[in-house]
Amino acid sequence: MCSGEFGVFKALVDPYALLALLYDPRVQAQLRPLGSGTSSSRRRIGPEDVLALIVPFKTPSELAEIGEQARREVRNIESSRLRLAALHQPG
């Protein structure tokens, strides 16, 4: 289950590679104005906005490389959260 504010997309390439592409400054420049405003007035980013993004071209090998890098970084975040939680466990 998830909030109706979230869209779910089926990726035709590695979703971790897509995640990495969303961090590209050229993609960020397109997304930034779509989410501006105060929290109560902020415009929601619709599926059509996401599908209209222009992302930099990457070869299949480049997509595989950035996908693996993103996958590694997400694993690092997950393991860091587990270590932080362990700080509060007795013994």
All heavy atoms as an XYZ file, in Angstrom:
702
protein
N       0.847     -1.175      0.000
C       0.000      0.000      0.000
C       0.890      1.236      0.000
O       1.966      1.225      0.571
C      -0.881      0.020      1.236
C      -1.886     -1.116      1.282
S      -2.890     -1.097      2.771
C      -3.733      0.446      2.602
N       0.426      2.271     -0.648
C       1.158      3.528     -0.588
C       0.195      4.677     -0.819
O      -0.927      4.490     -1.273
C       2.332      3.539     -1.562
S       2.003      4.091     -3.208
N       0.650      5.852     -0.483
C      -0.157      7.054     -0.619
C      -0.510      7.297     -2.079
O       0.267      6.976     -2.978
C       0.632      8.241     -0.067
O       0.036      9.450     -0.448
N      -1.660      7.871     -2.306
C      -2.072      8.234     -3.656
C      -1.209      9.323     -4.263
O      -1.333      9.626     -5.444
N      -0.326      9.915     -3.449
C       0.568     10.954     -3.954
C       1.739     10.374     -4.728
O       2.497     11.102     -5.327
C       1.107     11.795     -2.785
C       0.026     12.571     -2.066
C       0.578     13.341     -0.885
O       1.795     13.298     -0.654
O      -0.220     13.987     -0.204
N       1.902      9.077     -4.698
C       3.039      8.443     -5.351
C       2.587      7.741     -6.620
O       1.529      7.128     -6.663
C       3.716      7.423     -4.425
C       4.389      8.065     -3.253
C       3.711      8.217     -2.057
C       5.682      8.536     -3.352
C       4.324      8.824     -0.973
C       6.295      9.140     -2.279
C       5.616      9.288     -1.081
N       3.409      7.846     -7.640
C       3.141      7.131     -8.876
C       4.036      5.911     -8.951
O       5.135      5.901     -8.409
N       3.564      4.893     -9.595
C       4.350      3.686     -9.793
C       4.517      3.505    -11.287
O       3.544      3.511    -12.044
C       3.661      2.453     -9.171
C       4.464      1.194     -9.435
C       3.445      2.663     -7.679
N       5.758      3.371    -11.719
C       6.068      3.245    -13.135
C       6.751      1.910    -13.382
O       7.498      1.423    -12.548
C       7.006      4.367    -13.587
C       6.387      5.731    -13.520
C       6.381      6.452    -12.338
C       5.803      6.296    -14.642
C       5.806      7.708    -12.267
C       5.227      7.548    -14.583
C       5.225      8.252    -13.394
N       6.498      1.350    -14.523
C       7.197      0.136    -14.933
C       8.387      0.572    -15.778
O       8.221      1.217    -16.811
C       6.274     -0.768    -15.738
C       6.934     -2.060    -16.161
C       5.967     -2.946    -16.906
C       6.659     -4.234    -17.299
N       5.744     -5.132    -17.992
N       9.579      0.207    -15.325
C      10.799      0.620    -16.021
C      11.147     -0.386    -17.106
O      11.007     -1.590    -16.923
C      11.945      0.724    -15.031
N      11.601      0.123    -18.222
C      12.060     -0.741    -19.304
C      13.565     -0.970    -19.240
O      14.112     -1.722    -20.035
C      11.670     -0.134    -20.657
C      10.163      0.078    -20.865
C       9.897      0.742    -22.201
C       9.408     -1.232    -20.741
N      14.213     -0.285    -18.300
C      15.646     -0.478    -18.032
C      15.798     -0.642    -16.524
O      14.832     -0.518    -15.775
C      16.512      0.699    -18.544
C      16.416      0.837    -20.049
C      16.141      1.995    -17.852
N      17.009     -0.878    -16.072
C      17.302     -1.048    -14.655
C      16.775      0.153    -13.868
O      17.181      1.298    -14.111
C      18.822     -1.179    -14.484
C      19.254     -1.352    -13.046
O      18.409     -1.326    -12.124
O      20.464     -1.531    -12.840
N      15.858     -0.061    -12.910
C      15.318      1.074    -12.152
C      16.368      1.826    -11.352
O      16.223      3.015    -11.092
C      14.262      0.436    -11.236
C      14.475     -1.021    -11.299
C      15.250     -1.328    -12.529
N      17.454      1.148    -10.979
C      18.529      1.847    -10.271
C      19.252      2.814    -11.209
O      19.698      3.876    -10.791
C      19.507      0.856     -9.648
C      18.942      0.183     -8.417
C      18.260     -1.023     -8.515
C      19.075      0.761     -7.167
C      17.729     -1.635     -7.394
C      18.554      0.156     -6.038
C      17.881     -1.040     -6.161
O      17.352     -1.641     -5.046
N      19.350      2.451    -12.476
C      19.938      3.368    -13.457
C      19.035      4.593    -13.620
O      19.522      5.724    -13.711
C      20.152      2.670    -14.793
N      17.724      4.370    -13.625
C      16.798      5.506    -13.709
C      16.928      6.404    -12.487
O      16.900      7.631    -12.605
C      15.359      5.006    -13.849
C      15.010      4.350    -15.163
C      13.568      3.860    -15.134
C      15.229      5.288    -16.331
N      17.073      5.792    -11.326
C      17.282      6.581    -10.110
C      18.518      7.459    -10.244
O      18.489      8.646     -9.934
C      17.423      5.647     -8.898
C      17.817      6.301     -7.581
C      16.740      7.280     -7.118
C      18.085      5.238     -6.530
N      19.599      6.877    -10.748
C      20.834      7.648    -10.936
C      20.617      8.786    -11.933
O      21.120      9.897    -11.734
C      21.961      6.736    -11.408
N      19.859      8.536    -12.993
C      19.598      9.582    -13.988
C      18.806     10.740    -13.398
O      18.976     11.888    -13.810
C      18.863      9.003    -15.192
C      19.702      8.144    -16.129
C      18.811      7.475    -17.174
C      20.780      8.960    -16.802
N      17.949     10.463    -12.419
C      17.181     11.537    -11.780
C      18.079     12.502    -11.015
O      17.693     13.626    -10.739
C      16.114     10.962    -10.849
C      14.954     10.260    -11.541
C      14.025      9.638    -10.498
C      14.191     11.204    -12.452
N      19.279     12.076    -10.692
C      20.223     12.939     -9.987
C      21.086     13.769    -10.938
O      21.845     14.625    -10.491
C      21.126     12.115     -9.056
C      20.440     11.781     -7.754
C      19.647     10.663     -7.635
C      20.582     12.615     -6.652
C      19.004     10.360     -6.444
C      19.956     12.330     -5.458
C      19.169     11.199     -5.362
O      18.524     10.906     -4.183
N      20.965     13.535    -12.231
C      21.723     14.326    -13.200
C      21.274     15.785    -13.089
O      20.071     16.065    -13.040
C      21.464     13.794    -14.613
C      22.293     14.502    -15.657
O      21.982     15.677    -15.965
O      23.241     13.893    -16.166
N      22.215     16.734    -13.028
C      21.839     18.147    -12.879
C      20.867     18.639    -13.959
O      20.006     19.487    -13.686
C      23.171     18.894    -12.961
C      24.209     17.892    -12.598
C      23.670     16.557    -13.039
N      20.976     18.103    -15.175
C      20.064     18.529    -16.238
C      18.642     18.041    -15.986
O      17.680     18.726    -16.328
C      20.572     18.037    -17.593
C      21.911     18.683    -17.980
C      22.587     17.965    -19.090
N      23.092     16.681    -18.579
C      23.851     15.852    -19.264
N      24.186     16.123    -20.496
N      24.284     14.729    -18.728
N      18.506     16.880    -15.374
C      17.181     16.356    -15.033
C      16.654     17.095    -13.805
O      15.482     17.474    -13.753
C      17.229     14.831    -14.809
C      15.873     14.295    -14.381
C      17.707     14.122    -16.079
N      17.528     17.327    -12.828
C      17.139     18.080    -11.636
C      16.611     19.468    -12.005
O      15.643     19.936    -11.417
C      18.333     18.218    -10.686
C      18.737     16.936    -10.011
C      17.800     16.549     -8.907
O      17.507     17.355     -8.028
N      17.318     15.328     -8.944
N      17.240     20.099    -12.992
C      16.805     21.432    -13.426
C      15.387     21.391    -13.987
O      14.641     22.366    -13.880
C      17.773     21.992    -14.464
N      14.992     20.275    -14.574
C      13.630     20.142    -15.094
C      12.637     19.845    -13.974
O      11.480     20.283    -14.025
C      13.570     19.000    -16.111
C      14.405     19.243    -17.362
C      14.475     17.982    -18.191
O      13.477     17.543    -18.745
N      15.654     17.379    -18.250
N      13.066     19.103    -12.963
C      12.178     18.711    -11.872
C      11.966     19.814    -10.843
O      10.876     19.947    -10.286
C      12.743     17.475    -11.158
C      12.610     16.154    -11.892
C      13.419     15.073    -11.184
C      11.150     15.749    -11.990
N      13.012     20.579    -10.579
C      12.967     21.585     -9.506
C      11.756     22.506     -9.593
O      11.030     22.664     -8.608
C      14.274     22.377     -9.492
C      14.508     23.155     -8.220
C      15.915     23.699     -8.131
N      16.891     22.614     -7.995
C      17.768     22.271     -8.953
N      17.828     22.925    -10.082
N      18.609     21.275     -8.758
N      11.462     23.114    -10.743
C      10.313     24.019    -10.773
C       8.969     23.312    -10.594
O       7.985     23.922    -10.192
C      10.376     24.683    -12.149
C      11.544     24.122    -12.860
C      12.214     23.124    -11.972
N       8.927     22.024    -10.871
C       7.670     21.287    -10.749
C       7.266     21.077     -9.301
O       6.084     20.908     -8.996
C       7.781     19.920    -11.447
C       8.039     19.953    -12.945
C       8.219     18.540    -13.475
C       6.910     20.661    -13.672
N       8.221     21.075     -8.398
C       7.919     20.823     -6.999
C       8.068     22.033     -6.114
O       8.156     21.901     -4.904
N       8.095     23.222     -6.703
C       8.323     24.420     -5.885
C       7.035     24.891     -5.229
O       5.944     24.529     -5.632
C       8.922     25.528     -6.749
O       8.018     25.889     -7.763
N       7.193     25.698     -4.198
C       6.055     26.254     -3.468
C       6.096     25.790     -2.023
O       6.948     25.025     -1.618
N       5.138     26.278     -1.239
C       5.066     25.844      0.155
C       4.464     24.447      0.201
O       3.867     23.982     -0.766
C       4.190     26.811      0.975
O       2.865     26.771      0.454
C       4.725     28.225      0.922
N       4.584     23.800      1.340
C       4.111     22.413      1.428
C       2.621     22.297      1.141
O       2.167     21.321      0.571
C       4.438     21.824      2.789
O       3.827     22.580      3.808
N       1.824     23.309      1.521
C       0.384     23.222      1.287
C      -0.005     23.605     -0.137
O      -1.043     23.187     -0.635
C      -0.371     24.092      2.282
O       0.020     25.443      2.110
N       0.845     24.407     -0.794
C       0.491     24.845     -2.149
C       1.332     24.165     -3.224
O       1.141     24.421     -4.400
C       0.677     26.366     -2.274
O       2.057     26.685     -2.214
N       2.256     23.322     -2.796
C       3.181     22.711     -3.744
C       2.430     21.906     -4.791
O       1.557     21.116     -4.489
C       4.170     21.807     -3.014
C       5.229     21.220     -3.929
C       6.310     20.486     -3.161
N       7.013     21.438     -2.321
C       7.241     21.257     -1.034
N       6.841     20.171     -0.432
N       7.875     22.167     -0.345
N       2.782     22.170     -6.016
C       2.186     21.434     -7.123
C       2.720     20.010     -7.108
O       3.898     19.776     -6.919
C       2.565     22.119     -8.439
C       2.032     21.418     -9.647
C       2.356     22.227    -10.901
N       2.113     21.366    -12.042
C       2.962     21.183    -13.022
N       4.103     21.805    -13.036
N       2.666     20.383    -14.000
N       1.859     19.065     -7.298
C       2.276     17.673     -7.370
C       2.872     17.408     -8.743
O       2.422     17.944     -9.751
C       1.095     16.735     -7.150
C       0.402     16.929     -5.827
C       1.298     16.509     -4.678
N       0.586     16.624     -3.419
C       1.119     17.126     -2.326
N       2.339     17.596     -2.343
N       0.452     17.170     -1.222
N       3.889     16.580     -8.771
C       4.512     16.200    -10.034
C       3.727     15.021    -10.577
O       3.682     13.962     -9.951
C       5.999     15.843     -9.842
C       6.757     17.057     -9.290
C       6.615     15.366    -11.151
C       8.196     16.764     -8.921
N       3.082     15.222    -11.706
C       2.232     14.187    -12.279
C       2.992     13.211    -13.152
O       4.130     13.479    -13.561
N       2.378     12.083    -13.440
C       3.015     11.091    -14.309
C       3.425     11.668    -15.656
O       4.497     11.346    -16.169
C       1.951     10.011    -14.475
C       1.027     10.182    -13.320
C       1.069     11.636    -12.967
N       2.602     12.556    -16.199
C       2.944     13.143    -17.496
C       4.191     14.010    -17.410
O       4.971     14.091    -18.363
C       1.756     13.936    -18.069
C       1.341     15.146    -17.256
C       0.536     14.863    -15.994
O       0.080     13.731    -15.783
O       0.381     15.802    -15.187
N       4.410     14.642    -16.230
C       5.628     15.436    -16.028
C       6.867     14.544    -16.032
O       7.889     14.882    -16.618
C       5.571     16.196    -14.695
C       4.459     17.231    -14.650
O       4.228     17.893    -15.680
O       3.823     17.367    -13.592
N       6.753     13.407    -15.357
C       7.886     12.479    -15.289
C       8.172     11.906    -16.671
O       9.322     11.825    -17.108
C       7.606     11.348    -14.274
C       8.719     10.313    -14.290
C       7.437     11.930    -12.873
N       7.120     11.525    -17.374
C       7.312     10.930    -18.697
C       7.837     11.933    -19.720
O       8.415     11.535    -20.729
C       6.005     10.310    -19.181
C       5.528      9.109    -18.363
C       4.135      8.679    -18.795
C       6.514      7.958    -18.452
N       7.662     13.228    -19.456
C       8.133     14.260    -20.383
C       9.579     14.685    -20.107
O      10.131     15.493    -20.862
C       7.216     15.477    -20.313
N      10.200     14.146    -19.060
C      11.583     14.522    -18.756
C      12.514     14.135    -19.901
O      12.366     13.082    -20.511
C      12.069     13.817    -17.484
C      11.455     14.282    -16.180
C      11.887     13.349    -15.047
C      11.831     15.716    -15.872
N      13.445     15.001    -20.160
C      14.487     14.709    -21.150
C      15.718     14.300    -20.359
O      16.265     15.089    -19.586
C      14.764     15.926    -22.041
C      13.495     16.306    -22.803
C      15.924     15.645    -22.987
C      13.580     17.629    -23.522
N      16.111     13.049    -20.513
C      17.262     12.530    -19.780
C      18.425     12.345    -20.737
O      18.230     12.110    -21.931
C      16.933     11.202    -19.064
C      15.845     11.405    -18.024
C      16.537     10.136    -20.052
N      19.658     12.440    -20.224
C      20.816     12.268    -21.093
C      20.869     10.845    -21.653
O      20.517      9.886    -20.966
C      22.012     12.539    -20.186
C      21.488     12.737    -18.821
C      20.011     12.731    -18.856
N      21.303     10.735    -22.885
C      21.442      9.423    -23.514
C      22.569      8.661    -22.846
O      23.638      9.200    -22.588
C      21.740      9.563    -25.010
C      22.029      8.240    -25.652
C      20.999      7.389    -25.999
C      23.337      7.835    -25.874
C      21.263      6.156    -26.575
C      23.618      6.599    -26.444
C      22.574      5.756    -26.793
N      22.331      7.412    -22.562
C      23.350      6.519    -22.014
C      23.314      5.221    -22.807
O      22.241      4.715    -23.138
C      23.084      6.192    -20.537
C      23.071      7.390    -19.615
C      24.454      7.920    -19.396
C      24.451      9.084    -18.418
N      25.709      9.755    -18.350
N      24.477      4.698    -23.106
C      24.558      3.409    -23.785
C      24.148      2.321    -22.792
O      24.145      2.561    -21.570
C      25.988      3.129    -24.282
O      26.845      3.008    -23.128
C      26.490      4.222    -25.217
N      23.818      1.131    -23.277
C      23.473      0.051    -22.346
C      24.564     -0.220    -21.310
O      24.268     -0.461    -20.141
C      23.250     -1.154    -23.269
C      22.773     -0.537    -24.553
C      23.568      0.740    -24.672
N      25.824     -0.142    -21.715
C      26.899     -0.384    -20.748
C      26.985      0.749    -19.722
O      27.264      0.505    -18.547
C      28.241     -0.599    -21.449
O      28.616      0.548    -22.165
N      26.744      1.982    -20.146
C      26.733      3.103    -19.203
C      25.567      2.962    -18.220
O      25.723      3.221    -17.024
C      26.636      4.437    -19.943
C      27.887      4.807    -20.704
C      27.695      6.028    -21.588
O      26.619      6.171    -22.219
O      28.632      6.843    -21.654
N      24.399      2.552    -18.728
C      23.249      2.341    -17.853
C      23.550      1.243    -16.837
O      23.198      1.368    -15.655
C      22.003      1.978    -18.657
C      21.307      3.119    -19.389
C      20.190      2.583    -20.270
C      20.774      4.148    -18.407
N      24.193      0.180    -17.286
C      24.542     -0.914    -16.370
C      25.492     -0.416    -15.287
O      25.345     -0.758    -14.105
C      25.157     -2.067    -17.149
N      26.461      0.401    -15.667
C      27.446      0.911    -14.708
C      26.806      1.834    -13.678
O      27.010      1.660    -12.475
C      28.566      1.648    -15.440
C      29.647      2.158    -14.515
C      30.754      2.887    -15.265
O      30.944      2.637    -16.468
O      31.429      3.709    -14.626
N      26.014      2.805    -14.137
C      25.409      3.727    -13.166
C      24.335      3.017    -12.341
O      24.114      3.355    -11.187
C      24.876      5.031    -13.804
C      23.707      4.773    -14.749
C      25.976      5.809    -14.473
C      23.006      6.040    -15.218
N      23.690      2.018    -12.930
C      22.715      1.229    -12.176
C      23.383      0.475    -11.044
O      22.867      0.441     -9.922
N      24.519     -0.120    -11.314
C      25.240     -0.857    -10.272
C      25.766      0.094     -9.205
O      25.719     -0.213     -8.010
C      26.387     -1.671    -10.874
C      27.091     -2.561     -9.879
C      26.154     -3.425     -9.038
O      25.188     -3.994     -9.586
O      26.382     -3.521     -7.815
N      26.240      1.265     -9.606
C      26.705      2.256     -8.623
C      25.555      2.688     -7.716
O      25.708      2.769     -6.496
C      27.305      3.471     -9.324
C      28.641      3.208     -9.974
C      29.122      4.399    -10.801
O      28.359      5.296    -11.134
N      30.396      4.388    -11.141
N      24.394      2.964     -8.311
C      23.226      3.381     -7.520
C      22.787      2.260     -6.589
O      22.451      2.503     -5.421
C      22.084      3.793     -8.443
N      22.791      1.033     -7.079
C      22.418     -0.128     -6.263
C      23.345     -0.238     -5.038
O      22.889     -0.449     -3.918
C      22.492     -1.396     -7.112
C      21.921     -2.634     -6.479
C      21.916     -3.816     -7.441
N      20.761     -3.731     -8.333
C      20.798     -3.309     -9.604
N      21.932     -2.946    -10.174
N      19.707     -3.263    -10.329
N      24.647     -0.055     -5.264
C      25.625     -0.099     -4.170
C      25.342      0.994     -3.134
O      25.391      0.748     -1.928
C      27.037      0.088     -4.737
C      27.935     -1.094     -4.567
C      29.385     -0.846     -4.952
N      29.666      0.179     -5.932
C      29.771     -0.023     -7.243
N      29.606     -1.230     -7.740
N      30.039      0.965     -8.056
N      25.054      2.194     -3.620
C      24.808      3.314     -2.702
C      23.540      3.094     -1.888
O      23.495      3.414     -0.697
C      24.751      4.638     -3.466
C      26.061      5.017     -4.149
C      27.259      5.037     -3.210
O      27.103      5.342     -2.012
O      28.368      4.736     -3.677
N      22.508      2.552     -2.510
C      21.265      2.266     -1.776
C      21.535      1.208     -0.705
O      21.056      1.320      0.422
C      20.129      1.831     -2.739
C      18.947      1.257     -1.987
C      19.690      3.015     -3.592
N      22.339      0.189     -1.030
C      22.711     -0.824     -0.031
C      23.469     -0.177      1.120
O      23.267     -0.542      2.286
C      23.560     -1.924     -0.668
C      22.738     -3.005     -1.297
C      23.626     -4.197     -1.657
N      23.352     -4.519     -3.043
C      24.228     -4.561     -4.033
N      25.490     -4.337     -3.828
N      23.849     -4.846     -5.247
N      24.354      0.778      0.810
C      25.096      1.478      1.863
C      24.145      2.225      2.792
O      24.343      2.236      4.005
C      26.108      2.457      1.265
C      27.295      1.759      0.642
O      27.577      0.614      0.938
N      27.981      2.456     -0.247
N      23.125      2.862      2.227
C      22.135      3.579      3.044
C      21.418      2.586      3.953
O      21.254      2.831      5.156
C      21.122      4.327      2.150
C      21.804      5.479      1.417
C      19.943      4.849      2.986
C      20.961      6.091      0.311
N      20.996      1.465      3.391
C      20.272      0.467      4.180
C      21.131     -0.078      5.316
O      20.673     -0.192      6.453
C      19.791     -0.670      3.276
C      18.708     -0.232      2.316
C      18.421     -1.244      1.206
O      19.121     -2.284      1.123
O      17.503     -0.986      0.428
N      22.395     -0.396      5.033
C      23.258     -0.937      6.087
C      23.561      0.131      7.135
O      23.661     -0.180      8.328
C      24.530     -1.544      5.508
O      25.308     -0.575      4.869
N      23.675      1.379      6.741
C      23.894      2.466      7.705
C      22.693      2.610      8.631
O      22.854      2.812      9.845
C      24.154      3.784      6.984
O      25.363      3.725      6.276
N      21.491      2.506      8.087
C      20.285      2.582      8.929
C      20.260      1.449      9.945
O      19.887      1.654     11.101
C      19.037      2.537      8.056
C      18.779      3.817      7.317
C      17.509      3.726      6.508
N      17.276      4.975      5.812
C      16.635      5.084      4.671
N      16.143      4.015      4.080
N      16.458      6.250      4.098
N      20.643      0.254      9.524
C      20.676     -0.884     10.450
C      21.699     -0.657     11.557
O      21.437     -0.949     12.725
C      20.981     -2.173      9.692
C      19.877     -2.686      8.770
C      20.379     -3.872      7.950
C      18.641     -3.062      9.570
N      22.876     -0.119     11.200
C      23.899      0.159     12.215
C      23.426      1.228     13.190
O      23.666      1.137     14.395
C      25.216      0.557     11.552
C      25.964     -0.636     10.930
C      27.395     -0.287     10.551
N      27.506      0.843      9.655
C      27.414      0.770      8.313
N      27.207     -0.383      7.716
N      27.543      1.864      7.574
N      22.736      2.256     12.697
C      22.214      3.294     13.579
C      21.160      2.724     14.522
O      21.129      3.060     15.713
C      21.621      4.445     12.767
C      22.631      5.380     12.117
C      21.928      6.331     11.164
C      23.396      6.153     13.172
N      20.301      1.875     14.008
C      19.279      1.256     14.856
C      19.927      0.391     15.927
O      19.456      0.324     17.077
C      18.312      0.436     14.012
N      21.018     -0.284     15.585
C      21.717     -1.155     16.530
C      22.318     -0.372     17.692
O      22.529     -0.928     18.783
C      22.790     -1.956     15.816
N      22.582      0.914     17.493
C      23.130      1.733     18.574
C      22.171      1.802     19.763
O      22.591      2.035     20.893
C      23.397      3.161     18.079
C      24.509      3.359     17.068
C      24.520      4.815     16.590
C      25.852      2.996     17.678
N      20.903      1.610     19.497
C      19.882      1.748     20.538
C      19.425      0.399     21.102
O      18.485      0.359     21.891
C      18.694      2.541     20.000
C      19.100      3.893     19.502
N      19.418      4.930     20.341
C      19.279      4.364     18.254
C      19.768      5.972     19.639
N      19.692      5.664     18.353
N      20.062     -0.660     20.690
C      19.721     -1.977     21.188
C      20.537     -2.276     22.448
O      21.734     -2.008     22.479
C      20.009     -3.059     20.121
C      19.214     -2.878     18.839
C      17.720     -2.954     19.066
O      17.243     -3.782     19.801
N      16.993     -2.070     18.409
N      19.897     -2.810     23.453
C      20.646     -3.134     24.677
C      21.671     -4.242     24.437
O      21.447     -5.138     23.641
C      19.564     -3.603     25.657
C      18.358     -3.881     24.844
C      18.493     -3.159     23.535
N      22.795     -4.115     25.108
C      23.820     -5.143     25.107
C      24.552     -5.230     23.869
O      25.364     -5.848     23.436
